[in-house]
Amino acid sequence: MAFKFCDSMIHRYRTEGYVIFRQVLPVSLVRDLRHATATAQEQARKKSGQQAQRLQPLSSYDIDPKPFADYANLAPLVDAISKILTPRHKLGKGDSYQCGLLLEPAELPWCTAWHRDIRETHEVPDVEEFRRITTDPLWFNQINCPLYEDNCTWYVPGSYLRQFDLDGETKASTAKTCDEKDGYLQRERSCLEYTQAMPHCIRASMDAGDFMLYHPNGWHIGNYLPDRKRVTIHDFAPTPELIDWYDRWGKSREAAQKKRDAEKEAVAAK
């Protein structure tokens, strides 16, 4: 069934922090994107090892950019994003935060930690500014767009609206995921149990051609299995102001790191 936008999607995104556009990519575009990314796993593993689960940015790899330009300019997708966010939020405008791919690891099950992408303790350029914008549904955004069935992403609806963490969230996020010595099946089970332990989490089950728009400062996680092929576009739809904020954040983090390095050198010199 062809994708059809409905106004309830706006409410869902602004209250829960995520929305999924089902089957918004046409079959022809999914086919082109699959063809363009046929060697993605090989390229990522050659550069980053067998457990690599990310290829980013695309411009650093031998990936045909044409289908990704078609994806960024797909009329139903552009229209849906403009209604959920604003017409100023554009795919393909990421500059240094360019589009990438999320992939399955080659050998062992693995999951990220439960996390919020940015907190006020992450050397943000202005804490008061960050407190204002982090719960603004029209500011930060992130995208997962699968080219194959993808059940890896989990999310806690509504969590982006809270700058504080609930006790259960802190406990779940800081628990141990798995033991490095565990075998394949035990790692699979341990990662799943760690993921499911987060209170009120949901699994964002998606099919090829779906598109998930979500707020990255809400609690989320990726849980991966080697035997389930994954090629999912990982992207965002920024405004010029958001790109500027990320640039300022990068400079703030760089300055903080230089300060830490200088302090270590001073201590070592004593």
N, C-alpha and C positions, 0 to 999 in steps of 0.2 A: 504494500500500500504506500502511495506517495506521501511524503511528509506534508503535514498541514500545521501551520502555527495556530496556537490558541492562546487567549489572554491569560489563562490560568498558569501558563509557563512563567509569566512575569512574576506573579505572586509566589510561585514555588521558589524561584531563584532568590527573591528578596527576603523570603522568610527562612528557607532551608539552606540556601547557599549553593544549590546545584540544580541543574535541569538537564534533561537528555532529549535531544532532537532525534527521534527514531527514523532511520532510513533516509536521512537528509541528503546523503551523497548518492548520486545515481550509479547504477551498476557499471556503466561505461567508465566513470571516474575511478571507482574502486579498482576496476581492472587495470587502468593506467597506473594508478598508484602502486598496486601490487607489482606490476612489471618494473617500475622505477626502483622499487626497494628490494628486488629479488636477492641482491647480494649484501643487504644491510647487516645481517648477522655475521657474515664472513668478515666484512670490513671492520665492524666493531670489535670482534674478538681478536683480530689481527693487531689492532691498536691497543686494546685494553684487557685482553685475556679472555678465558673461556666463560667466566661468570659475568661478563659485560652485559648490562641490561639497558644501556642507553647509547644512542648515537646522536651527538649534538655538538656543534651546529651542522646542519646538512651541507653547508657550503664548504666544510672541511673534508668532505667525502665525495666519492664518485657516484653521485646520485643525480639523476636527471631532474632539474628544477621545474620543467614545464608542467607536469601534473600538479605540482604544489602551487604553482601560480593559478592554475585552473581551480583548485580547491579554495584558494584565498579569495577568488572572485566569483565563486558560485552564487548566483543570485538568491536562491532561497535561504542559503546560509548567511549571506551578508544581510539580508532583510531580517532574519530571525535575531541575529546578534544586535542589530540596530534597535530592535524593539525591546529586547531584554536589557540591553545596556543603553547605548546612544548611537546615532549614525557616525559619531566621531571615533568609535572603537573599530579599528580595522585590523583584519588578519594580514600577515605579511609585512608588518611595519615594526618588527622587533629589533632591528639594528643588532646590537651585540647580544641580545637575548633572542637568538634566532630559533626558528622551528627545529625540532629534533624528532627522534623516534624512540619509543620504548619497546624493548625486545625481551624475549625469554632468555634466561641464562642457559648455557650449554650442558652443564653437568649436574648441578645440585639445586634443590628447592632453596629459595631465599626470599626474605621479605625486608623491606625497609623498616625502620622504627616508625611508630605512630608519631606524627609531627604536624606542626603548623609551620609553613614556609618562613614567615618573618614574624619576629616578636620585637618588642621595643628594646630588648636587651641585645639585639643583633647589630649594634653600632648604626642604628638608623640615624639619618642626618639631623632630625629634629623630633624629639620624643613627643612633644605636644601635638605636632602635626601628625605624627604617625597614629596617635590615639584617636584623632579625628577621622582619618581616612581608612583605618583598618577595618572598621565596621560599616563602611560605606559600600553598598552593593554595586555602585557604579565606578569603583576605583580599581582594586586588584581583581584579576580574573585569570583563570587557567583553563586549558582545554586538553581533553583526551579524545581522539577520534580514531577508532579501531578499523583496521583493514581486514582483520580476522576476528572471530568471536573472542571477546575479552571479558574475563571475570576477575581481573586482578585488582581493580581499584575499589577501595572501601572508604566511606566518608561518614562523618558524624553531622547529620542535618542540624542546622541552626547554630553550630558551634562558633562560626565566624563572628556572630553577633556578641560573643562574650570575650573580653580580653583576659578574663581570669579562667583558670582550669578548675573543674570539679575534682574532688578527692579521688573518685574512681577513675577519672581520666589520667591523672598523674600516676596512679598506681599501675594502670594498664600500660601506659606508654613507657614506663621505666622498667618493666618486667623483662626477664631474659627471653630472647626469641628462640634460640636453639643452641645446642652445643656443637662446636666445630667438629667434634669426633663422632657425632651422630651419623648413622647411615641414612640413605635416601628417604626411606619411608618415615623414619622417626623425625627427620628434618621437616618433611612435608606436614606431618601432624603437629609438630611443635610450632611451626610458623602459622598454621591455621588457628591453633588454640590461642596464640598470642594475639592474632588479628581479631578473633571473635570476642576476646575478653574486654575490648573497649566498649563502655556503656553506650547504648543507643546507636551503634554503628549500623550502616546499611551497606550491602554489596551492590556496586553499580554494574550489574550484568548488562553487557552490550553486545550487539552483533555488528558485522561488517557494515560500514556505512552510517552507523550511529555517531552522535557527536555529543560529548558531555562538556558543558560549561560549568565551572565551579569556582568558588572563592578559595584561593590557596592558603588563606590563613585560618581556615577551619581545619579541624583534625582530619587527616587522611593518611592512607598507606597504600603501598603496592605489594602484593603477595604473588610470587612467581613460581611456575613449575616448568622445568625444561621440556616436558613432553607435550606442552600446549603452546603451539606457535603463537607468537605475539609480534605484531608490527602495528603500533599505535602512534599516530601523530601526536606529539606533545608540543603545545603551542600556547599563545595567548593573543588577545585582541586588544592592543594598547591604544591609548590616546597619546598625543604629544606630551601631555603633562605626566603621564605614567612613565613614559620613556625617560623624561627628564628626571623623575624621582629615582628610577633605577640607576641612572648615571650618577646622581648625587650620592645614593647609597653606596655604590661601588667606590667612590672616592672617600667616603667616610670610613668604610671598612679598611681600605688601603692605609689611610692615615692611622687608624687604630692599630693595625698590624705593625706599622713602622714604629709606633710608640712602644709597643710590647717588645719588639726586637731591640730597640735602643735600651730599654730597661734591663733586659737580660744581659746585654753587652756590658752595661754599667756594673751590674752585680758580679759578672765574671771577671771584670777588671780589678775588683777590690781584692 
